[in-house]
Amino acid sequence: MARKTAHPDKQSYRALALKLFPWICAHCGREFDGKKLNQLTVHHKDHNHDNNPLDGSNWELLCLYCHDNEHQRHLLVDQSDEAPRRLEQERPSTFTPFAQLADLLKRKDVA
């Protein structure tokens, strides 16, 4: 019985992940609720389905599309012997929201 607590089965770790995390895909940001909640899946970050810490540190919620995409990318990396890259690293942000702020603050005609 202690083993189940340390390593929850698929149904219980999904239920726990849905309690721990907001119902939003961690990759695309799409929100889920109601009948569409079944389209939100639990992804194991290290791809080890036996690694189920109760704090959820190895899980992230992904929509079906992003989950399939993540596993496809992992398969391609395995075939090429390269280290996997995170989605955030692939598309770095170039937007600088405060780039013109100093100029705006210096202007006297802006109230």
C-alpha positions in Angstrom: 0.0 0.0 0.0 2.9 2.4 0.7 4.1 1.9 -2.8 0.9 3.3 -4.3 1.4 6.5 -2.2 4.9 6.9 -3.4 4.1 6.0 -7.0 0.5 6.7 -7.8 -1.1 4.8 -10.7 -2.2 6.6 -13.9 -5.7 7.6 -12.7 -4.5 8.9 -9.4 -1.6 10.9 -10.7 -3.8 12.5 -13.3 -6.3 13.4 -10.6 -3.5 14.8 -8.5 -2.0 16.7 -11.4 -5.4 18.3 -12.2 -5.6 19.4 -8.5 -2.0 20.8 -8.4 -1.9 22.7 -11.8 -4.1 25.1 -13.6 -6.1 23.5 -16.4 -3.9 25.1 -19.1 -1.5 23.5 -21.6 2.0 24.3 -20.4 3.2 24.6 -24.0 0.5 26.4 -26.0 -1.4 28.1 -23.1 -4.8 26.8 -24.2 -7.3 26.6 -21.3 -9.5 23.5 -20.6 -12.6 22.9 -18.6 -15.8 20.9 -18.6 -16.1 18.3 -21.3 -12.8 19.3 -22.9 -10.8 18.5 -19.8 -10.2 15.0 -21.1 -8.1 16.6 -23.9 -5.6 17.7 -21.2 -2.9 15.1 -20.5 -0.2 14.6 -17.9 3.3 14.6 -19.4 6.3 13.2 -17.6 9.1 15.8 -18.0 11.8 13.1 -17.8 9.7 10.7 -19.9 9.9 8.1 -17.1 6.3 7.0 -16.3 7.4 5.4 -13.1 8.8 8.7 -11.7 5.7 10.1 -10.1 6.6 12.3 -7.1 3.5 13.4 -5.2 4.6 17.1 -5.5 4.1 16.9 -9.3 7.6 18.1 -10.0 8.0 15.6 -12.9 4.6 16.4 -14.5 3.2 19.1 -16.7 -0.3 19.3 -18.2 -0.2 19.3 -22.0 -3.0 19.3 -24.6 -3.2 16.2 -26.8 -1.5 18.0 -29.7 1.4 19.4 -27.6 1.8 16.1 -25.8 2.1 14.2 -29.1 4.5 16.9 -30.4 6.7 16.6 -27.3 7.0 12.9 -27.7 7.7 13.1 -31.4 10.5 15.6 -30.7 11.9 13.3 -28.1 11.9 10.4 -30.6 13.7 12.5 -33.2 16.3 13.5 -30.6 16.8 9.9 -29.6 17.5 9.1 -33.3 19.9 11.9 -33.7 21.8 11.5 -30.4 21.4 15.2 -29.6 20.3 16.7 -26.3 16.6 17.6 -26.2 15.9 21.4 -26.3 13.0 22.9 -24.4 10.3 24.7 -26.5 11.2 28.1 -24.8 14.8 27.8 -25.9 13.8 27.2 -29.5 11.9 30.4 -29.9 13.5 33.1 -27.7 11.4 36.2 -27.1 12.6 39.3 -29.0 9.8 41.6 -27.6 11.1 44.3 -25.3 8.0 45.9 -23.8 9.9 48.8 -22.0 12.3 49.6 -24.9 10.8 53.1 -25.4 9.9 53.8 -21.7 12.9 56.0 -21.0 12.1 58.2 -24.0 8.5 58.5 -23.0 9.4 59.5 -19.4 11.8 62.2 -20.6 9.2 63.9 -22.9 7.6 66.8 -21.2 4.5 67.0 -23.5 3.2 63.7 -22.3 0.8 64.0 -19.4 
